[in-house]
Amino acid sequence: MMRLRSGLVALFIAVALTACDERSEESSVPPPQEVTDTAMGHYCGMALVEHAGPKGQIFLKSRKEPIWFSSVRDTLAFTMLPEEPKDIAGIYVNDMSRAKSWDSPGAGTWILAKDAWYVIGSKRKGGMGGDELVPFGSEQAAQDFVAENSGRIAAFTEIPRSAVLGSEEKPPSAAAPAEPLHAH
């Protein structure tokens, strides 16, 4: 009986510590910043305010300021490319169900990328005029968008590499490891 009780206590402690680790990881993610006139896209080098559609920002553990992206597709590509830093503390994207408009999503629309539902292959184009992954805070909002703009819905961890990096990937020996997206 004593062994059973000690085993249950140990199990309870392990579960509690895991929950604390998950909460502390979540609370260690810096809050999102709002786009300003000085926010420049990491890959395009252009002001984000000049581009329509959803945008993204990534916080690295090694840096205080976010890295800005003029599209969600570019944001997620950063996480897949082997030459980019991997000390990601958090990834935010615009929740387009709360956006003021497609042209200017507006302040207060950020959501953790891992919590969003994404529409892939819609008629809407991203900030640089390319195919875009359109994020929503709820699956229903994503379904409503699909009804008007076509596409299909995927959770963060279900987004295929081809939707981010394109269908013409490098040969496996030269390409980035085929890892799923990680929820930072």
Long-range contacts (C-beta under 8 A, 24 or more apart in sequence): 28-89, 29-59, 29-89, 29-90, 29-112, 29-184, 30-59, 30-64, 30-66, 30-89, 30-90, 32-57, 32-66, 32-92, 32-110, 33-57, 33-65, 33-66, 34-107, 34-108, 35-68, 35-107, 39-68, 40-68, 41-68, 41-69, 41-70, 41-74, 41-127, 41-128, 42-67, 42-68, 42-69, 42-74, 42-78, 43-69, 43-70, 43-74, 43-77, 44-70, 44-74, 44-128, 46-70, 48-127, 49-104, 51-126, 51-127, 51-128, 52-102, 52-103, 52-104, 52-127, 53-102, 53-105, 53-124, 53-125, 53-126, 53-127, 53-132, 53-134, 54-93, 54-94, 54-96, 54-99, 54-105, 54-126, 54-127, 54-132, 54-134, 54-135, 55-93, 55-94, 55-105, 55-127, 56-91, 56-92, 56-93, 56-94, 56-113, 57-91, 57-92, 57-110, 58-88, 58-90, 58-91, 58-92, 59-88, 59-89, 59-90, 59-91, 60-85, 60-87, 60-88, 60-89, 61-87, 61-88, 61-89, 62-87, 66-92, 70-126, 70-127, 70-128, 71-126, 71-127, 71-128, 71-130, 71-132, 72-118, 72-126, 72-132, 72-133, 72-134, 72-135, 73-126, 73-130, 73-131, 73-132, 73-133, 73-163, 73-164, 74-126, 74-127, 74-128, 75-113, 76-113, 76-133, 76-159, 76-164, 76-181, 77-164, 77-165, 79-181, 79-182, 79-184, 80-161, 80-164, 80-165, 80-176, 80-179, 80-181, 81-176, 82-176, 82-177, 88-182, 88-184, 89-184, 90-184, 91-184, 93-135, 94-135, 95-135, 95-136, 95-137, 96-134, 96-135, 96-136, 96-141, 96-145, 97-136, 97-137, 97-138, 97-141, 97-145, 98-137, 111-135, 111-137, 112-183, 113-156, 113-181, 113-183, 113-184, 114-156, 114-157, 114-183, 114-184, 115-156, 116-156, 117-141, 117-142, 117-153, 117-154, 117-155, 118-142, 118-153, 118-154, 118-155, 118-156, 118-159, 119-145, 119-146, 119-149, 119-151, 119-152, 119-153, 120-151, 120-152, 120-153, 120-154, 120-159, 120-160, 120-163, 121-150, 121-151, 121-152, 121-163, 122-146, 122-149, 122-150, 122-151, 123-149, 123-150, 123-151, 124-149, 131-163, 133-159, 133-163, 133-164, 156-181, 156-183, 157-181, 157-183
